[in-house]
C-alpha cells in the first residue's frame, strides 16, 4: 500500500468510526472529536480512547483503557485493520466502548 492509499483508507476509517459512534450515542454519554488523523472518544469516568493513523508504519493505532496500545496494519484478505492474531480494530473498539459506556456502535450497522 502506498502513502496515498494508506491516508485515504485510514481517513475514511476514522470518519466512519466517528459517525457511527456519534449516531449510536443518542444519550450523549460520549464526547467524540475527530481532527485530521486522530479520533478521540471521551468516555464516562474520565476514560479516553484514541484511534489514530500512523503514516510511517502505515498502521492505525488504538489506545484504550482496557487493551492498552495496539498497532493495526491493514489486512488485505479481511479488508480490515487487524492484528496477526486476527483481532480486528473496529470490533475491538466497539466491544470496549460498549464495556466502558454501554453505547453499542454495532447497532448502527
Buried (B, 14 or more C-beta within 10 A) or exposed (E): EEEEEBBEBBBEBBEEBBBBBBEBBEEEBBEBEBEEBEBBBBBEEEBEBBBBBBEEEBBBBBBBBEBEEBEBBBBEEEEBBBBEEEBBBBEBBBBBBBEBBEBEBEEEE
